[in-house]
Amino acid sequence: ETEVQGLRQEVKTLEDERTQILSERDVLREELGSASRSLEAQLQHGVELKNELAKLHSELDCLREERGTYQDLEQKYRDRIEELQAGLATARDTIEAQQNHMAELKSSM
């Protein structure tokens, strides 16, 4: 009878340990699931940030290209303005020379 009681106690202890192990396993599964979900969310956020960064790099490249185009146009306009100013100066000189020549012709008459 004492041996049976000892065996029953040992079975009870083993069952308690089994219940404790199963409970700890469930807790660990929940923690692992939570950690997995958190990691997945962080990875998704990282992908979103990476995509946003790529988009910003693309926009920056476009802005640099537009700035280069603008600077090219600005330089063309400045060159054209200089050409027009030089042409205007030449025209003024020609007009002044013609006026002087006409004045000389009038005075010689």
C-alpha atoms as one frame of an Amber mdcrd trajectory, in Angstrom:
protein
   0.000   0.000   0.000   2.809   2.443   0.810   4.500   1.618  -2.449   1.241
   2.263  -4.346   0.844   5.554  -2.506   4.432   6.451  -3.424   3.762   5.579
  -7.054   0.549   7.607  -7.011   2.446  10.550  -5.565   5.140  10.163  -8.206
   2.482  10.008 -10.969   0.835  13.124  -9.483   4.208  14.916  -9.430   4.891
  13.885 -13.034   1.426  15.054 -14.099   1.966  18.379 -12.330   5.349  18.753
 -14.051   3.760  17.863 -17.394   1.017  20.444 -16.830   3.653  23.035 -15.901
   5.748  22.188 -18.988   2.677  22.424 -21.245   1.739  25.749 -19.673   5.275
  27.104 -20.158   5.223  25.810 -23.754   1.979  27.710 -24.396   3.468  30.876
 -22.896   6.590  30.475 -25.053   4.448  29.893 -28.169   2.520  33.088 -27.456
   5.750  35.048 -26.857   7.256  33.616 -30.042   4.099  34.492 -31.995   4.131
  38.000 -30.593   7.833  38.427 -31.392   7.232  37.058 -34.884   4.368  39.487
 -35.511   6.465  42.364 -34.191   9.391  41.387 -36.410   7.099  41.085 -39.417
   5.689  44.552 -38.734   9.186  45.980 -38.361  10.284  44.329 -41.601   7.235
  45.703 -43.407   7.977  49.160 -42.029  11.585  48.782 -43.180  10.418  47.880
 -46.684   8.096  50.893 -46.721  10.941  53.157 -45.617  13.221  51.679 -48.269
  10.575  52.289 -50.940  10.052  55.848 -49.721  13.801  56.446 -49.782  14.013
  55.111 -53.351  11.151  57.427 -54.337  12.907  60.412 -52.752  16.166  59.536
 -54.535  14.259  59.383 -57.816  12.619  62.752 -57.154  15.984  64.228 -56.235
  17.499  62.929 -59.479  14.613  64.507 -61.410  15.112  67.811 -59.602  18.830
  67.734 -60.370  18.059  67.052 -64.017  15.498  69.868 -64.098  17.990  72.199
 -62.437  20.580  71.272 -65.061  18.054  71.919 -67.834  17.099  75.234 -66.238
  20.754  76.240 -65.943  21.338  75.302 -69.591  18.339  77.393 -70.674  19.449
  80.265 -68.481  22.909  80.188 -70.065  21.401  80.109 -73.582  19.233  83.122
 -72.746  22.202  85.004 -71.297  24.260  84.228 -74.398  21.376  85.399 -76.619
  20.971  88.582 -74.565  24.681  89.290 -74.981  24.371  88.693 -78.731  21.386
  91.039 -78.938  23.158  93.689 -76.861  26.208  93.440 -79.128  23.940  93.685
 -82.189  22.178  96.709 -80.672  25.513  98.387 -79.970  26.596  97.729 -83.551
  23.291  99.110 -84.849  23.711 102.256 -82.717  27.258 102.699 -83.992  26.030
 102.261 -87.574  23.191 104.756 -87.051  25.594 107.261 -85.471  28.056 106.801
 -88.325  25.255 107.313 -90.882  24.046 110.421 -89.058  27.595 111.786 -89.032
  27.969 111.008 -92.716  24.645 112.712 -93.518  25.712 115.714 -91.478  28.968
 115.878 -93.430  27.092 115.636 -96.709  24.716 118.432 -95.650  27.546 120.654
 -94.572  29.392 120.119 -97.843  26.379 121.210 -99.893
